[in-house]
Amino acid sequence: MIHPFDDEYFMKRALAEAEQAFLEGEIPVGAVIVCQNKIIARAYNQTETLKDVTAHAEMLAITSATGWLGGKYLTGCTLYVTLEPCAMCAGALGWTQIDRIVWGASDARRGFQRYAPEAIHPRTLTLGGIMVSECEALIKRFFEDRR
């Protein structure tokens, strides 16, 4: 039997956020933060809308989740994000001490694994490649539409 709350289930929720970003003309990255199988935060890139280079899906989700939890740490939580976090987001996630980070598409050009692999907290588990085809397809479509 398939567990209804597995990594793919939550990545689909992050992908729905990314699709909203796509519709709003934002780079289509979506994120959800999960605690005890409950989504406590959801966000998508809003750098254009908010005119803020830090308004990445992960950063907005962190702010929402810490507000929901009432503290600055995200221990016991998992971030699902459609694109590998950048160095800025990885640094912020490191400070939250989040338990897990799960992403869809890797980002060879700007991902944290290339520029800041040590930014993630040493106890944080990472897993990439969940629904990679769907995540990559949305980003590819966005940039093809821009050309």
C-alpha positions, 0 to 999 in steps of 0.5 A: 500500500502506498502511504498517502503522505510520502515525498511524492505527495508533498512534492505535488503540493510544492509543484502546485505552488510552482504552477501558481508562480508560473501563472503570475510570471514568476520563475516557477519554484514552489515550496511547502514545509511539512511538520507531522504530515501536515503542511504548515507553510506553502509559498512560491517565488515572488521576486518580481511581484514583491520586487525583492531578490530574497523572495524565493519560495523557500525564504517565504515558506521559512517565514510562514512556518516559523510564524506558525510554529512560534519559533525560529527553528524548524526541527521536526520539519521537512521542506519540499521544493521544486528546485534545489535551493540556492546558497542564500536559501541553504544558509537560511535553512541551515539556521533553521536546523530543519530536519530534511530538505527534499527537492525536485530538479537540481540546479547545476548553475546556482544550487547550494551543492555547487556553491555552499554545500556546507551551509546546510545544518550537519544534521539535515538530511537532503534528497534530490530528484523527487518528481524531477521530470515534472519539476524540470518540465515546468521550469523549461516551459517557463524559460522557453515561453520567455524566449 
